[in-house]
Amino acid sequence: MITENNVFLVVDDDLDMCWAIKHILEKIGFSSKMAQSGQEALALITPNCFRLVFLDAKLPDIEGLELAKQMREIDPAIRIILVSGYYYNDDPDIQTAMKNGLISNFMAKPFCNEHVVNIVKSLLSS
């Protein structure tokens, strides 16, 4: 059953990417909302509203890591998965963001459905 505690936010300026992640999440029983810009995402964030955020690293109005900081100011408990076709897992900026707890995980584009599922399961079980 979908409850407020398992709603996720997908933030990406590419509607196809939003749809793909939303579809994968629905298949494993989670509901999600979508935003196509940083401003739209910030307007949706309230404390304890979303368990996880899939956040594109490059948005038209803000960089993903900067938006992650702003989201964490609103909700320090939110878990953010940075999604990017620009960065890679071993990028120093990504490693620093993970080490400092700014982001909870990283997912490179392109990705497979199983990778999304594994990240969700891992973050929700920890």
N, CA, C and O atoms as a GROMACS GRO file, in nm:
protein
  504
    1MET      N    1   0.084  -0.119   0.000
    1MET     CA    2   0.000   0.000   0.000
    1MET      C    3   0.088   0.125   0.000
    1MET      O    4   0.188   0.131   0.073
    2ILE      N    5   0.054   0.221  -0.079
    2ILE     CA    6   0.129   0.346  -0.088
    2ILE      C    7   0.084   0.438   0.024
    2ILE      O    8  -0.035   0.468   0.039
    3THR      N    9   0.180   0.483   0.103
    3THR     CA   10   0.151   0.575   0.211
    3THR      C   11   0.239   0.698   0.195
    3THR      O   12   0.326   0.702   0.108
    4GLU      N   13   0.216   0.797   0.279
    4GLU     CA   14   0.298   0.918   0.274
    4GLU      C   15   0.445   0.886   0.298
    4GLU      O   16   0.533   0.957   0.251
    5ASN      N   17   0.471   0.777   0.373
    5ASN     CA   18   0.608   0.742   0.406
    5ASN      C   19   0.686   0.677   0.293
    5ASN      O   20   0.807   0.657   0.306
    6ASN      N   21   0.620   0.644   0.184
    6ASN     CA   22   0.698   0.586   0.074
    6ASN      C   23   0.671   0.657  -0.059
    6ASN      O   24   0.662   0.594  -0.164
    7VAL      N   25   0.658   0.788  -0.051
    7VAL     CA   26   0.648   0.870  -0.171
    7VAL      C   27   0.786   0.926  -0.201
    7VAL      O   28   0.854   0.978  -0.112
    8PHE      N   29   0.827   0.916  -0.325
    8PHE     CA   30   0.957   0.964  -0.368
    8PHE      C   31   0.939   1.085  -0.460
    8PHE      O   32   0.831   1.106  -0.516
    9LEU      N   33   1.045   1.162  -0.475
    9LEU     CA   34   1.045   1.275  -0.566
    9LEU      C   35   1.148   1.249  -0.675
    9LEU      O   36   1.261   1.211  -0.646
   10VAL      N   37   1.108   1.269  -0.800
   10VAL     CA   38   1.198   1.254  -0.914
   10VAL      C   39   1.213   1.392  -0.976
   10VAL      O   40   1.116   1.452  -1.020
   11VAL      N   41   1.338   1.442  -0.979
   11VAL     CA   42   1.365   1.576  -1.030
   11VAL      C   43   1.458   1.564  -1.151
   11VAL      O   44   1.574   1.525  -1.138
   12ASP      N   45   1.404   1.597  -1.269
   12ASP     CA   46   1.483   1.592  -1.392
   12ASP      C   47   1.413   1.677  -1.496
   12ASP      O   48   1.291   1.675  -1.507
   13ASP      N   49   1.490   1.753  -1.573
   13ASP     CA   50   1.429   1.836  -1.676
   13ASP      C   51   1.389   1.754  -1.799
   13ASP      O   52   1.320   1.806  -1.888
   14ASP      N   53   1.429   1.630  -1.806
   14ASP     CA   54   1.393   1.539  -1.914
   14ASP      C   55   1.271   1.458  -1.870
   14ASP      O   56   1.281   1.372  -1.783
   15LEU      N   57   1.156   1.486  -1.932
   15LEU     CA   58   1.032   1.416  -1.894
   15LEU      C   59   1.042   1.265  -1.913
   15LEU      O   60   0.984   1.189  -1.836
   16ASP      N   61   1.115   1.221  -2.014
   16ASP     CA   62   1.132   1.077  -2.035
   16ASP      C   63   1.206   1.013  -1.919
   16ASP      O   64   1.173   0.902  -1.878
   17MET      N   65   1.306   1.082  -1.865
   17MET     CA   66   1.381   1.030  -1.751
   17MET      C   67   1.291   1.024  -1.628
   17MET      O   68   1.293   0.925  -1.554
   18CYS      N   69   1.212   1.129  -1.606
   18CYS     CA   70   1.117   1.128  -1.493
   18CYS      C   71   1.022   1.010  -1.506
   18CYS      O   72   0.999   0.937  -1.409
   19TRP      N   73   0.968   0.991  -1.624
   19TRP     CA   74   0.873   0.883  -1.647
   19TRP      C   75   0.940   0.748  -1.622
   19TRP      O   76   0.880   0.661  -1.558
   20ALA      N   77   1.062   0.729  -1.670
   20ALA     CA   78   1.131   0.600  -1.655
   20ALA      C   79   1.150   0.566  -1.508
   20ALA      O   80   1.120   0.455  -1.465
   21ILE      N   81   1.201   0.661  -1.431
   21ILE     CA   82   1.224   0.634  -1.288
   21ILE      C   83   1.091   0.614  -1.216
   21ILE      O   84   1.078   0.522  -1.135
   22LYS      N   85   0.992   0.697  -1.245
   22LYS     CA   86   0.859   0.685  -1.184
   22LYS      C   87   0.801   0.547  -1.212
   22LYS      O   88   0.745   0.483  -1.123
   23HIS      N   89   0.813   0.500  -1.336
   23HIS     CA   90   0.760   0.370  -1.376
   23HIS      C   91   0.829   0.257  -1.300
   23HIS      O   92   0.763   0.164  -1.254
   24ILE      N   93   0.960   0.264  -1.286
   24ILE     CA   94   1.035   0.161  -1.211
   24ILE      C   95   0.989   0.159  -1.066
   24ILE      O   96   0.967   0.052  -1.009
   25LEU      N   97   0.974   0.276  -1.006
   25LEU     CA   98   0.931   0.285  -0.866
   25LEU      C   99   0.790   0.228  -0.847
   25LEU      O  100   0.763   0.159  -0.749
   26GLU      N  101   0.701   0.257  -0.941
   26GLU     CA  102   0.563   0.206  -0.931
   26GLU      C  103   0.561   0.055  -0.937
   26GLU      O  104   0.481  -0.009  -0.868
   27LYS      N  105   0.649  -0.004  -1.019
   27LYS     CA  106   0.653  -0.150  -1.031
   27LYS      C  107   0.693  -0.217  -0.900
   27LYS      O  108   0.659  -0.334  -0.878
   28ILE      N  109   0.764  -0.146  -0.812
   28ILE     CA  110   0.803  -0.206  -0.684
   28ILE      C  111   0.721  -0.148  -0.568
   28ILE      O  112   0.758  -0.165  -0.451
   29GLY      N  113   0.611  -0.081  -0.601
   29GLY     CA  114   0.515  -0.040  -0.500
   29GLY      C  115   0.529   0.099  -0.441
   29GLY      O  116   0.472   0.127  -0.336
   30PHE      N  117   0.602   0.185  -0.508
   30PHE     CA  118   0.622   0.320  -0.455
   30PHE      C  119   0.557   0.424  -0.546
   30PHE      O  120   0.554   0.409  -0.668
   31SER      N  121   0.508   0.526  -0.484
   31SER     CA  122   0.449   0.639  -0.556
   31SER      C  123   0.556   0.747  -0.567
   31SER      O  124   0.646   0.755  -0.484
   32SER      N  125   0.544   0.830  -0.668
   32SER     CA  126   0.640   0.940  -0.680
   32SER      C  127   0.574   1.062  -0.740
   32SER      O  128   0.474   1.053  -0.811
   33LYS      N  129   0.633   1.175  -0.711
   33LYS     CA  130   0.594   1.301  -0.773
   33LYS      C  131   0.712   1.345  -0.858
   33LYS      O  132   0.825   1.302  -0.835
   34MET      N  133   0.685   1.429  -0.957
   34MET     CA  134   0.790   1.471  -1.048
   34MET      C  135   0.803   1.623  -1.047
   34MET      O  136   0.705   1.696  -1.029
   35ALA      N  137   0.926   1.668  -1.068
   35ALA     CA  138   0.955   1.811  -1.084
   35ALA      C  139   1.057   1.824  -1.196
   35ALA      O  140   1.144   1.738  -1.212
   36GLN      N  141   1.046   1.932  -1.275
   36GLN     CA  142   1.136   1.950  -1.388
   36GLN      C  143   1.238   2.062  -1.366
   36GLN      O  144   1.318   2.091  -1.455
   37SER      N  145   1.235   2.124  -1.249
   37SER     CA  146   1.332   2.230  -1.221
   37SER      C  147   1.360   2.232  -1.071
   37SER      O  148   1.288   2.172  -0.991
   38GLY      N  149   1.465   2.302  -1.036
   38GLY     CA  150   1.498   2.318  -0.895
   38GLY      C  151   1.389   2.391  -0.818
   38GLY      O  152   1.353   2.351  -0.708
   39GLN      N  153   1.338   2.497  -0.877
   39GLN     CA  154   1.233   2.575  -0.811
   39GLN      C  155   1.107   2.491  -0.788
   39GLN      O  156   1.045   2.498  -0.682
   40GLU      N  157   1.072   2.412  -0.888
   40GLU     CA  158   0.954   2.325  -0.875
   40GLU      C  159   0.977   2.221  -0.765
   40GLU      O  160   0.887   2.191  -0.687
   41ALA      N  161   1.098   2.166  -0.759
   41ALA     CA  162   1.131   2.067  -0.656
   41ALA      C  163   1.126   2.129  -0.516
   41ALA      O  164   1.069   2.070  -0.424
   42LEU      N  165   1.185   2.247  -0.501
   42LEU     CA  166   1.185   2.313  -0.370
   42LEU      C  167   1.044   2.346  -0.323
   42LEU      O  168   1.015   2.342  -0.204
   43ALA      N  169   0.956   2.378  -0.417
   43ALA     CA  170   0.817   2.408  -0.381
   43ALA      C  171   0.745   2.284  -0.327
   43ALA      O  172   0.648   2.296  -0.253
   44LEU      N  173   0.792   2.165  -0.364
   44LEU     CA  174   0.730   2.041  -0.319
   44LEU      C  175   0.787   1.989  -0.188
   44LEU      O  176   0.722   1.910  -0.119
   45ILE      N  177   0.908   2.031  -0.153
   45ILE     CA  178   0.977   1.977  -0.036
   45ILE      C  179   0.923   2.038   0.094
   45ILE      O  180   0.921   2.160   0.111
   46THR      N  181   0.880   1.950   0.182
   46THR     CA  182   0.848   1.988   0.319
   46THR      C  183   0.907   1.878   0.408
   46THR      O  184   0.926   1.766   0.362
   47PRO      N  185   0.936   1.909   0.534
   47PRO     CA  186   0.996   1.806   0.620
   47PRO      C  187   0.913   1.677   0.622
   47PRO      O  188   0.790   1.680   0.636
   48ASN      N  189   0.983   1.566   0.609
   48ASN     CA  190   0.926   1.432   0.616
   48ASN      C  191   0.823   1.401   0.508
   48ASN      O  192   0.741   1.311   0.524
   49CYS      N  193   0.826   1.473   0.399
   49CYS     CA  194   0.730   1.451   0.291
   49CYS      C  195   0.777   1.339   0.198
   49CYS      O  196   0.698   1.253   0.158
   50PHE      N  197   0.905   1.338   0.162
   50PHE     CA  198   0.960   1.239   0.070
   50PHE      C  199   1.067   1.157   0.139
   50PHE      O  200   1.150   1.211   0.212
   51ARG      N  201   1.065   1.027   0.118
   51ARG     CA  202   1.170   0.941   0.173
   51ARG      C  203   1.298   0.952   0.091
   51ARG      O  204   1.408   0.959   0.145
   52LEU      N  205   1.281   0.953  -0.041
   52LEU     CA  206   1.396   0.957  -0.131
   52LEU      C  207   1.371   1.057  -0.242
   52LEU      O  208   1.258   1.080  -0.284
   53VAL      N  209   1.480   1.117  -0.289
   53VAL     CA  210   1.474   1.206  -0.404
   53VAL      C  211   1.575   1.156  -0.508
   53VAL      O  212   1.693   1.136  -0.476
   54PHE      N  213   1.530   1.136  -0.629
   54PHE     CA  214   1.618   1.110  -0.742
   54PHE      C  215   1.641   1.245  -0.807
   54PHE      O  216   1.548   1.302  -0.864
   55LEU      N  217   1.761   1.296  -0.799
   55LEU     CA  218   1.791   1.434  -0.837
   55LEU      C  219   1.892   1.440  -0.951
   55LEU      O  220   2.005   1.393  -0.938
   56ASP      N  221   1.850   1.498  -1.062
   56ASP     CA  222   1.940   1.517  -1.177
   56ASP      C  223   2.050   1.616  -1.138
   56ASP      O  224   2.025   1.715  -1.071
   57ALA      N  225   2.171   1.587  -1.180
   57ALA     CA  226   2.286   1.672  -1.146
   57ALA      C  227   2.286   1.805  -1.220
   57ALA      O  228   2.346   1.902  -1.173
   58LYS      N  229   2.222   1.811  -1.334
   58LYS     CA  230   2.222   1.932  -1.416
   58LYS      C  231   2.078   1.970  -1.450
   58LYS      O  232   2.012   1.904  -1.530
   59LEU      N  233   2.031   2.077  -1.389
   59LEU     CA  234   1.897   2.128  -1.416
   59LEU      C  235   1.911   2.266  -1.480
   59LEU      O  236   2.015   2.330  -1.465
   60PRO      N  237   1.810   2.312  -1.549
   60PRO     CA  238   1.820   2.442  -1.618
   60PRO      C  239   1.842   2.560  -1.524
   60PRO      O  240   1.904   2.659  -1.562
   61ASP      N  241   1.791   2.550  -1.402
   61ASP     CA  242   1.798   2.664  -1.311
   61ASP      C  243   1.895   2.650  -1.195
   61ASP      O  244   1.919   2.747  -1.123
   62ILE      N  245   1.953   2.531  -1.174
   62ILE     CA  246   2.043   2.511  -1.061
   62ILE      C  247   2.121   2.380  -1.079
   62ILE      O  248   2.073   2.285  -1.141
   63GLU      N  249   2.240   2.377  -1.022
   63GLU     CA  250   2.318   2.253  -1.020
   63GLU      C  251   2.260   2.159  -0.915
   63GLU      O  252   2.212   2.204  -0.811
   64GLY      N  253   2.263   2.030  -0.943
   64GLY     CA  254   2.205   1.931  -0.853
   64GLY      C  255   2.262   1.932  -0.713
   64GLY      O  256   2.188   1.919  -0.616
   65LEU      N  257   2.394   1.947  -0.700
   65LEU     CA  258   2.454   1.945  -0.566
   65LEU      C  259   2.413   2.068  -0.485
   65LEU      O  260   2.398   2.060  -0.363
   66GLU      N  261   2.395   2.181  -0.551
   66GLU     CA  262   2.346   2.300  -0.481
   66GLU      C  263   2.202   2.281  -0.438
   66GLU      O  264   2.164   2.318  -0.327
   67LEU      N  265   2.122   2.223  -0.525
   67LEU     CA  266   1.982   2.195  -0.490
   67LEU      C  267   1.976   2.094  -0.375
   67LEU      O  268   1.890   2.106  -0.288
   68ALA      N  269   2.064   1.997  -0.375
   68ALA     CA  270   2.068   1.899  -0.265
   68ALA      C  271   2.092   1.971  -0.131
   68ALA      O  272   2.028   1.938  -0.031
   69LYS      N  273   2.182   2.068  -0.129
   69LYS     CA  274   2.206   2.145  -0.006
   69LYS      C  275   2.080   2.216   0.040
   69LYS      O  276   2.048   2.216   0.159
   70GLN      N  277   2.010   2.278  -0.054
   70GLN     CA  278   1.888   2.350  -0.018
   70GLN      C  279   1.779   2.255   0.031
   70GLN      O  280   1.706   2.287   0.124
   71MET      N  281   1.770   2.138  -0.031
   71MET     CA  282   1.671   2.039   0.013
   71MET      C  283   1.701   1.991   0.154
   71MET      O  284   1.611   1.974   0.236
   72ARG      N  285   1.829   1.970   0.183
   72ARG     CA  286   1.868   1.920   0.315
   72ARG      C  287   1.846   2.026   0.422
   72ARG      O  288   1.825   1.991   0.538
   73GLU      N  289   1.852   2.152   0.387
   73GLU     CA  290   1.820   2.258   0.483
   73GLU      C  291   1.673   2.251   0.522
   73GLU      O  292   1.638   2.277   0.637
   74ILE      N  293   1.588   2.217   0.427
   74ILE     CA  294   1.445   2.205   0.453
   74ILE      C  295   1.415   2.075   0.528
   74ILE      O  296   1.336   2.074   0.622
   75ASP      N  297   1.477   1.966   0.485
   75ASP     CA  298   1.453   1.834   0.545
   75ASP      C  299   1.586   1.760   0.560
   75ASP      O  300   1.628   1.691   0.467
   76PRO      N  301   1.651   1.773   0.676
   76PRO     CA  302   1.782   1.708   0.696
   76PRO      C  303   1.779   1.556   0.684
   76PRO      O  304   1.884   1.494   0.662
   77ALA      N  305   1.663   1.494   0.700
   77ALA     CA  306   1.655   1.348   0.696
   77ALA      C  307   1.635   1.292   0.555
   77ALA      O  308   1.642   1.171   0.535
   78ILE      N  309   1.611   1.378   0.459
   78ILE     CA  310   1.583   1.331   0.323
   78ILE      C  311   1.706   1.261   0.265
   78ILE      O  312   1.820   1.302   0.289
   79ARG      N  313   1.681   1.157   0.190
   79ARG     CA  314   1.790   1.084   0.124
   79ARG      C  315   1.787   1.117  -0.024
   79ARG      O  316   1.684   1.105  -0.090
   80ILE      N  317   1.902   1.158  -0.075
   80ILE     CA  318   1.911   1.206  -0.212
   80ILE      C  319   2.002   1.115  -0.294
   80ILE      O  320   2.115   1.086  -0.255
   81ILE      N  321   1.950   1.071  -0.408
   81ILE     CA  322   2.028   0.995  -0.504
   81ILE      C  323   2.055   1.090  -0.621
   81ILE      O  324   1.963   1.130  -0.691
   82LEU      N  325   2.180   1.126  -0.641
   82LEU     CA  326   2.216   1.212  -0.752
   82LEU      C  327   2.225   1.127  -0.878
   82LEU      O  328   2.292   1.024  -0.880
   83VAL      N  329   2.157   1.172  -0.982
   83VAL     CA  330   2.152   1.099  -1.110
   83VAL      C  331   2.220   1.186  -1.214
   83VAL      O  332   2.187   1.303  -1.230
   84SER      N  333   2.317   1.127  -1.287
   84SER     CA  334   2.393   1.211  -1.379
   84SER      C  335   2.451   1.136  -1.497
   84SER      O  336   2.492   1.020  -1.486
   85GLY      N  337   2.452   1.205  -1.608
   85GLY     CA  338   2.524   1.159  -1.725
   85GLY      C  339   2.657   1.232  -1.739
   85GLY      O  340   2.735   1.204  -1.830
   86TYR      N  341   2.682   1.326  -1.650
   86TYR     CA  342   2.804   1.407  -1.652
   86TYR      C  343   2.908   1.356  -1.554
   86TYR      O  344   3.026   1.343  -1.587
   87TYR      N  345   2.864   1.328  -1.434
   87TYR     CA  346   2.955   1.279  -1.329
   87TYR      C  347   2.963   1.127  -1.334
   87TYR      O  348   2.880   1.061  -1.396
   88TYR      N  349   3.064   1.075  -1.268
   88TYR     CA  350   3.079   0.932  -1.250
   88TYR      C  351   3.100   0.904  -1.103
   88TYR      O  352   3.134   0.994  -1.026
   89ASN      N  353   3.079   0.781  -1.063
   89ASN     CA  354   3.086   0.744  -0.922
   89ASN      C  355   3.217   0.782  -0.856
   89ASN      O  356   3.219   0.819  -0.739
   90ASP      N  357   3.327   0.775  -0.930
   90ASP     CA  358   3.457   0.805  -0.870
   90ASP      C  359   3.497   0.953  -0.884
   90ASP      O  360   3.610   0.989  -0.851
   91ASP      N  361   3.408   1.037  -0.932
   91ASP     CA  362   3.435   1.180  -0.942
   91ASP      C  363   3.457   1.238  -0.802
   91ASP      O  364   3.381   1.206  -0.710
   92PRO      N  365   3.559   1.321  -0.784
   92PRO     CA  366   3.588   1.378  -0.650
   92PRO      C  367   3.470   1.455  -0.589
   92PRO      O  368   3.448   1.448  -0.468
   93ASP      N  369   3.393   1.527  -0.672
   93ASP     CA  370   3.278   1.600  -0.619
   93ASP      C  371   3.171   1.503  -0.566
   93ASP      O  372   3.110   1.529  -0.462
   94ILE      N  373   3.151   1.394  -0.635
   94ILE     CA  374   3.052   1.294  -0.592
   94ILE      C  375   3.101   1.224  -0.466
   94ILE      O  376   3.024   1.206  -0.371
   95GLN      N  377   3.226   1.186  -0.464
   95GLN     CA  378   3.280   1.118  -0.346
   95GLN      C  379   3.273   1.208  -0.223
   95GLN      O  380   3.239   1.162  -0.114
   96THR      N  381   3.304   1.337  -0.239
   96THR     CA  382   3.296   1.432  -0.127
   96THR      C  383   3.152   1.448  -0.080
   96THR      O  384   3.125   1.450   0.040
   97ALA      N  385   3.059   1.461  -0.175
   97ALA     CA  386   2.917   1.476  -0.140
   97ALA      C  387   2.865   1.354  -0.066
   97ALA      O  388   2.785   1.368   0.027
   98MET      N  389   2.909   1.236  -0.103
   98MET     CA  390   2.868   1.114  -0.033
   98MET      C  391   2.933   1.105   0.104
   98MET      O  392   2.868   1.071   0.202
   99LYS      N  393   3.061   1.136   0.109
   99LYS     CA  394   3.134   1.129   0.237
   99LYS      C  395   3.074   1.227   0.338
   99LYS      O  396   3.064   1.195   0.456
  100ASN      N  397   3.035   1.345   0.293
  100ASN     CA  398   2.979   1.448   0.381
  100ASN      C  399   2.830   1.429   0.408
  100ASN      O  400   2.770   1.505   0.484
  101GLY      N  401   2.770   1.328   0.347
  101GLY     CA  402   2.628   1.300   0.370
  101GLY      C  403   2.533   1.390   0.294
  101GLY      O  404   2.413   1.390   0.320
  102LEU      N  405   2.584   1.468   0.200
  102LEU     CA  406   2.496   1.553   0.120
  102LEU      C  407   2.406   1.468   0.032
  102LEU      O  408   2.286   1.493   0.021
  103ILE      N  409   2.464   1.367  -0.031
  103ILE     CA  410   2.386   1.271  -0.109
  103ILE      C  411   2.405   1.133  -0.048
  103ILE      O  412   2.509   1.103   0.011
  104SER      N  413   2.303   1.049  -0.062
  104SER     CA  414   2.308   0.914  -0.006
  104SER      C  415   2.360   0.811  -0.104
  104SER      O  416   2.412   0.706  -0.064
  105ASN      N  417   2.347   0.842  -0.233
  105ASN     CA  418   2.394   0.749  -0.334
  105ASN      C  419   2.407   0.823  -0.466
  105ASN      O  420   2.365   0.938  -0.480
  106PHE      N  421   2.465   0.755  -0.564
  106PHE     CA  422   2.486   0.812  -0.696
  106PHE      C  423   2.445   0.709  -0.800
  106PHE      O  424   2.469   0.590  -0.783
  107MET      N  425   2.382   0.756  -0.907
  107MET     CA  426   2.339   0.669  -1.014
  107MET      C  427   2.376   0.734  -1.148
  107MET      O  428   2.327   0.842  -1.180
  108ALA      N  429   2.462   0.669  -1.223
  108ALA     CA  430   2.505   0.721  -1.353
  108ALA      C  431   2.402   0.688  -1.460
  108ALA      O  432   2.341   0.581  -1.459
  109LYS      N  433   2.383   0.782  -1.553
  109LYS     CA  434   2.301   0.758  -1.671
  109LYS      C  435   2.393   0.706  -1.781
  109LYS      O  436   2.506   0.754  -1.791
  110PRO      N  437   2.352   0.613  -1.860
  110PRO     CA  438   2.227   0.540  -1.851
  110PRO      C  439   2.234   0.436  -1.740
  110PRO      O  440   2.343   0.394  -1.699
  111PHE      N  441   2.119   0.394  -1.692
  111PHE     CA  442   2.112   0.296  -1.585
  111PHE      C  443   2.010   0.189  -1.624
  111PHE      O  444   1.930   0.209  -1.715
  112CYS      N  445   2.015   0.078  -1.556
  112CYS     CA  446   1.917  -0.027  -1.580
  112CYS      C  447   1.816  -0.028  -1.464
  112CYS      O  448   1.845   0.022  -1.356
  113ASN      N  449   1.701  -0.085  -1.489
  113ASN     CA  450   1.596  -0.090  -1.387
  113ASN      C  451   1.646  -0.153  -1.258
  113ASN      O  452   1.615  -0.105  -1.149
  114GLU      N  453   1.722  -0.259  -1.270
  114GLU     CA  454   1.772  -0.331  -1.153
  114GLU      C  455   1.857  -0.241  -1.064
  114GLU      O  456   1.854  -0.253  -0.942
  115HIS      N  457   1.933  -0.151  -1.124
  115HIS     CA  458   2.017  -0.060  -1.046
  115HIS      C  459   1.930   0.032  -0.960
  115HIS      O  460   1.961   0.056  -0.844
  116VAL      N  461   1.822   0.084  -1.016
  116VAL     CA  462   1.730   0.170  -0.941
  116VAL      C  463   1.672   0.091  -0.824
  116VAL      O  464   1.670   0.139  -0.711
  117VAL      N  465   1.624  -0.030  -0.852
  117VAL     CA  466   1.564  -0.114  -0.748
  117VAL      C  467   1.665  -0.143  -0.637
  117VAL      O  468   1.631  -0.134  -0.519
  118ASN      N  469   1.786  -0.177  -0.674
  118ASN     CA  470   1.889  -0.208  -0.574
  118ASN      C  471   1.922  -0.088  -0.486
  118ASN      O  472   1.940  -0.103  -0.366
  119ILE      N  473   1.930   0.030  -0.545
  119ILE     CA  474   1.959   0.150  -0.466
  119ILE      C  475   1.845   0.177  -0.368
  119ILE      O  476   1.869   0.206  -0.251
  120VAL      N  477   1.722   0.168  -0.415
  120VAL     CA  478   1.606   0.190  -0.328
  120VAL      C  479   1.607   0.092  -0.212
  120VAL      O  480   1.594   0.132  -0.096
  121LYS      N  481   1.622  -0.036  -0.243
  121LYS     CA  482   1.623  -0.140  -0.138
  121LYS      C  483   1.736  -0.114  -0.037
  121LYS      O  484   1.716  -0.125   0.084
  122SER      N  485   1.853  -0.079  -0.088
  122SER     CA  486   1.968  -0.055  -0.001
  122SER      C  487   1.943   0.064   0.092
  122SER      O  488   1.969   0.055   0.212
  123LEU      N  489   1.893   0.174   0.038
  123LEU     CA  490   1.871   0.293   0.120
  123LEU      C  491   1.756   0.275   0.219
  123LEU      O  492   1.762   0.326   0.331
  124LEU      N  493   1.653   0.204   0.181
  124LEU     CA  494   1.541   0.185   0.272
  124LEU      C  495   1.568   0.083   0.381
  124LEU      O  496   1.502   0.084   0.485
  125SER      N  497   1.665  -0.005   0.358
  125SER     CA  498   1.697  -0.104   0.460
  125SER      C  499   1.805  -0.054   0.558
  125SER      O  500   1.830  -0.117   0.660
  126SER      N  501   1.868   0.059   0.525
  126SER     CA  502   1.974   0.108   0.615
  126SER      C  503   1.922   0.214   0.710
  126SER      O  504   1.997   0.266   0.792
   0.00000   0.00000   0.00000
